[in-house]
Amino acid sequence: MLYDPLKSTGVTPDLPRPDSYWASTHTPASYAPPDSDIHTRFAVIGAGYTGLSAALELAESGEDVTVVDAHDIGFGCAGRNGGFVLKGTGRYSLSAIAEKWNTDIALRMRDEFNYAVDLLKSRVKQYAIDCDMQAGPYLKIAHNAKSAITLETAQKHNRSTFDSDETFVNADALRDHLNIQHAFGGVIQPGLALHPLKLVDGYASACHQRGVRIVTHTPITGISDTGGKFQLHTDSHKISAEKLIIASNAYTPKVLHPCVDKRQFPVQSSIIVTAPLTEAQRNATGLNRPMMMMDTRMMKYYYRVLPDGRLLFGGRGAVSASERGDAASRLRLEKAMQYSFPALHNISTEYFWNGWVSVALDNLPRIMTDKERKIGYAMGYCGSGVSFAALAGKRLAQKMLGTPVDTRLPVYHDHLPEYPFSGMRRIALRALYAWAKVAE
Ligand SMILES: Cc1cc2nc3c(=O)[nH]c(=O)nc-3n(C[C@H](O)[C@H](O)[C@H](O)COP(=O)(O)OP(=O)(O)OC[C@H]3O[C@@H](n4cnc5c(N)ncnc54)[C@H](O)[C@@H]3O)c2cc1C
């Protein structure tokens, strides 16, 4: 049984857990469904990074909070992602933000992105979350000569304008770091990666310690607002709340609430994990220590060396959920990995799984509430949320509590735009994938 947000009615508790490397190396704590009706001041829909982080912030401020998930904690992207801790979100680089808005906004966004990583690290420390943090080089790799020039120009601009710690290396110098084929240069900076399922488990445990009620296996099938209170529709007990946070991201059902309906587009990303590399394979590829890589293709490949010496390799998945699409995605990833690292031509793929990424129409997530601060949401991270989604949850909680956040920043300023012709989104995505194949 496969979940497809645009075809299924919503996440249900009987869906299988992803057969991921993360799930095979960690079993998160389990939380029960409700055993009686719940009235809470804040209800949060979704137990991923956004929802749990919002709940933690609210609980740390002394609020009564209930987090509800349709499945287990981390059933969505939070338990399935690549574990890259990125300084950014959405699809805008800092230069692109400066171009669309201005340099001052880009500098403020940079500070916010840096703060997201600091927040992650400080919570990991404060709540003693063991999530296999790995520091190592993060390489952005040019897949053609034109991209190498673009990377080099951007690196100079990022250093002078944004004080970044990036270094450009040409194709020869890149091979000192990595024996990768069909690469034309790259940018290197310090990187960080982790075990995403352990992280979400740690956030849930921190919430639990702070008195947050976490209920799982309880899909919210509808929301009504009666007498100043939200009634969350479930198949079992009644849940009512004075305030509501929607943190269901790409896993949001097609129809949940007008503030999120048709305002994001779920797009699949797929991951393979190989057997541990042999010493010969490590020597031949240079994949012999913690390192993270992402290329410059329109449909990017991202890969990293895991603590036990396996290679995680990810990229775009199928347009809709199907076993045939999965088989094609797995093969595409294997071929792409072998194209870059021919020495891995006979390595076995031991894990394959997918997840749904939430894409905003204008490539920028939003963290917003209504005017009365009764309902809020955060989503649309476009595949970059390990650090930012947790900051988004914190900022959303602050907004709901009336604590000022910097609304000059576009992510906090206005609502997610609605997709026009939302029924056509997949036709457009198919066309984009076909075009990207030709363009690359
Ligand atoms: C394959 C893949 C690789 C990625 N790699 C990276 C990476 O390396 N680095 C990075 O920064 N980002 C990455 N991302 C993106 C990142 O994982 C997400 O941005 C982030 O996890 C979003 O967290 P979230 O809490 O908002 O949403 P989610 O973790 O998706 O949580 C949403 C939750 O809502 C629940 N839910 C949905 N509907 C309902 C309902 N009706 N009732 C109750 N509960 C409901 C779901 O069960 C789910 O648990 C990746 C994503 C994918 C899919």
The ligand as a Tripos MOL2 file, in Angstrom:
@<TRIPOS>MOLECULE
LIG
   53    58     1     0     0
SMALL
NO_CHARGES

@<TRIPOS>ATOM
      1 C1         13.5260   11.7670    0.5910 C.3       1 LIG1
      2 C2         13.6930   13.1070    1.2770 C.ar      1 LIG1
      3 C3         14.9740   13.5850    1.5300 C.ar      1 LIG1
      4 C4         15.1400   14.8270    2.1620 C.ar      1 LIG1
      5 N1         16.4020   15.1980    2.5130 N.ar      1 LIG1
      6 C5         16.5950   16.3460    3.2080 C.ar      1 LIG1
      7 C6         17.8720   16.6940    3.6790 C.ar      1 LIG1
      8 O1         18.8390   15.9300    3.5260 O.2       1 LIG1
      9 N2         18.0250   17.8940    4.3230 N.ar      1 LIG1
     10 C7         16.9610   18.7360    4.5300 C.ar      1 LIG1
     11 O2         17.1500   19.8260    5.0750 O.2       1 LIG1
     12 N3         15.7040   18.3760    4.1630 N.ar      1 LIG1
     13 C8         15.4930   17.2060    3.5280 C.ar      1 LIG1
     14 N4         14.2170   16.8210    3.1960 N.ar      1 LIG1
     15 C9         13.0900   17.6690    3.6010 C.3       1 LIG1
     16 C10        12.7660   17.5420    5.1000 C.3       1 LIG1
     17 O3         12.7530   16.1880    5.4640 O.3       1 LIG1
     18 C11        11.4210   18.2060    5.3890 C.3       1 LIG1
     19 O4         11.4520   19.5520    4.9630 O.3       1 LIG1
     20 C12        11.0550   18.1750    6.8700 C.3       1 LIG1
     21 O5         11.1760   16.8890    7.3940 O.3       1 LIG1
     22 C13         9.6320   18.6840    7.0680 C.3       1 LIG1
     23 O6          9.2180   18.3820    8.3740 O.3       1 LIG1
     24 P1          7.7250   18.5940    8.8030 P.3       1 LIG1
     25 O7          7.6420   18.3430   10.2480 O.co2     1 LIG1
     26 O8          7.2260   19.9230    8.3270 O.co2     1 LIG1
     27 O9          6.8770   17.5340    7.9700 O.3       1 LIG1
     28 P2          6.7940   15.9540    8.0740 P.3       1 LIG1
     29 O10         7.9860   15.3950    8.7190 O.co2     1 LIG1
     30 O11         6.4750   15.4740    6.7030 O.co2     1 LIG1
     31 O12         5.6030   15.6610    9.0730 O.3       1 LIG1
     32 C14         4.2440   15.7510    8.7310 C.3       1 LIG1
     33 C15         3.4520   14.8140    9.6340 C.3       1 LIG1
     34 O13         2.0750   15.1270    9.4990 O.3       1 LIG1
     35 C16         1.3430   13.9340    9.6680 C.3       1 LIG1
     36 N5          0.0000   14.1260    9.0970 N.ar      1 LIG1
     37 C17        -0.2930   14.3800    7.7900 C.ar      1 LIG1
     38 N6         -1.6310   14.5060    7.6570 N.ar      1 LIG1
     39 C18        -2.1780   14.3490    8.8810 C.ar      1 LIG1
     40 C19        -3.5210   14.3690    9.3680 C.ar      1 LIG1
     41 N7         -4.5510   14.5740    8.5570 N.pl3     1 LIG1
     42 N8         -3.7330   14.1560   10.6820 N.ar      1 LIG1
     43 C20        -2.6780   13.9730   11.5300 C.ar      1 LIG1
     44 N9         -1.3840   13.9290   11.1040 N.ar      1 LIG1
     45 C21        -1.1450   14.1180    9.8120 C.ar      1 LIG1
     46 C22         2.1840   12.8990    8.9330 C.3       1 LIG1
     47 O14         1.8750   11.5840    9.3430 O.3       1 LIG1
     48 C23         3.5970   13.3310    9.2740 C.3       1 LIG1
     49 O15         4.1270   12.6220   10.3710 O.3       1 LIG1
     50 C24        14.0100   15.6070    2.5320 C.ar      1 LIG1
     51 C25        12.7240   15.1200    2.2690 C.ar      1 LIG1
     52 C26        12.5650   13.8810    1.6530 C.ar      1 LIG1
     53 C27        11.1720   13.3670    1.4030 C.3       1 LIG1
@<TRIPOS>BOND
     1     1     2 1
     2     2     3 ar
     3     2    52 ar
     4     3     4 ar
     5     4     5 ar
     6     4    50 ar
     7     5     6 ar
     8     6     7 ar
     9     6    13 1
    10     7     8 2
    11     7     9 ar
    12     9    10 ar
    13    10    11 2
    14    10    12 ar
    15    12    13 ar
    16    13    14 ar
    17    14    15 1
    18    14    50 ar
    19    15    16 1
    20    16    17 1
    21    16    18 1
    22    18    19 1
    23    18    20 1
    24    20    21 1
    25    20    22 1
    26    22    23 1
    27    23    24 1
    28    24    25 2
    29    24    26 1
    30    24    27 1
    31    27    28 1
    32    28    29 2
    33    28    30 1
    34    28    31 1
    35    31    32 1
    36    32    33 1
    37    33    34 1
    38    33    48 1
    39    34    35 1
    40    35    36 1
    41    35    46 1
    42    36    37 ar
    43    36    45 ar
    44    37    38 ar
    45    38    39 ar
    46    39    40 ar
    47    39    45 ar
    48    40    41 1
    49    40    42 ar
    50    42    43 ar
    51    43    44 ar
    52    44    45 ar
    53    46    47 1
    54    46    48 1
    55    48    49 1
    56    50    51 ar
    57    51    52 ar
    58    52    53 1
@<TRIPOS>SUBSTRUCTURE
     1 LIG1         1 GROUP 0 **** ****
